[in-house]
Amino acid sequence: MTLGMTVSASEFTIADVETILYTNEEAELLSNADANSVVLNKEEMPDHAPILVTGITSNGYFRVNLDGIYYIAGNGITGKRR
């Protein structure tokens, strides 16, 4: 895992990281690090898929890169592949 600088946003901060983690059955691809943000492609988010995490937010979300920047809540990511 690579740790980098911390970036501030209006309601949370993001610590830059670069690591591969895995989705689980709770994973929802979100447009922002917010429970009220738009859910994108729920049907297309496979369980146990490797995903590039590029940041961890102070409010419990992972910033991910999937041909664009998105977010997944902490309960949707795991460190172990099943």
C-alpha positions in Angstrom: 0.0 0.0 0.0 1.3 3.5 -0.9 0.3 6.4 1.3 0.3 9.9 0.0 -0.9 13.4 0.8 -4.3 14.3 2.4 -6.8 16.3 0.3 -9.5 18.3 1.9 -13.1 18.6 0.5 -16.0 20.5 1.9 -17.3 17.8 4.3 -14.5 15.2 4.5 -10.8 14.7 3.9 -9.2 12.1 1.6 -5.9 10.3 2.4 -4.3 9.3 -0.9 -3.5 5.5 -1.1 -2.9 3.1 -3.9 -3.9 -0.5 -3.2 -6.0 -3.3 -4.5 -9.0 -4.3 -2.4 -12.1 -6.4 -3.2 -15.8 -5.6 -3.5 -18.4 -7.6 -1.5 -22.2 -8.0 -1.7 -22.6 -4.6 -0.1 -20.6 -2.7 -2.7 -22.4 0.2 -4.5 -20.6 2.5 -6.9 -21.4 6.1 -5.8 -20.9 9.4 -7.5 -19.6 11.0 -4.3 -18.5 10.1 -0.7 -22.0 10.7 0.7 -24.9 8.4 1.6 -27.2 10.6 -0.4 -25.1 10.5 -3.6 -26.2 8.8 -6.8 -25.8 5.0 -7.0 -24.3 4.0 -10.3 -24.3 0.5 -11.9 -25.4 -1.5 -8.9 -26.3 -4.5 -11.2 -22.9 -4.4 -12.8 -20.8 -4.3 -9.6 -19.6 -7.9 -9.2 -18.9 -9.4 -5.7 -15.3 -10.2 -4.8 -13.9 -8.2 -7.8 -10.4 -6.6 -7.4 -10.7 -2.8 -7.4 -8.0 -0.1 -7.4 -8.5 2.1 -4.3 -6.9 5.5 -4.7 -8.0 7.2 -1.4 -9.8 6.7 1.9 -12.1 9.4 3.1 -12.5 10.6 6.7 -16.3 9.8 6.5 -15.8 6.1 5.8 -15.7 5.8 2.0 -13.1 4.4 -0.4 -12.2 6.5 -3.5 -11.8 4.0 -6.5 -10.7 4.3 -10.1 -12.9 2.5 -12.6 -12.4 4.5 -15.8 -13.2 7.5 -13.6 -13.3 8.5 -10.0 -16.1 6.9 -7.8 -16.7 6.0 -4.2 -17.7 2.8 -2.3 -18.8 2.9 1.3 -16.5 1.1 3.7 -18.9 -1.8 4.2 -18.6 -2.6 0.5 -14.9 -3.3 0.4 -12.8 -6.0 2.0 -9.1 -6.8 2.1 -9.6 -10.5 1.3 -10.8 -12.2 -1.8 -13.3 -14.9 -1.1 
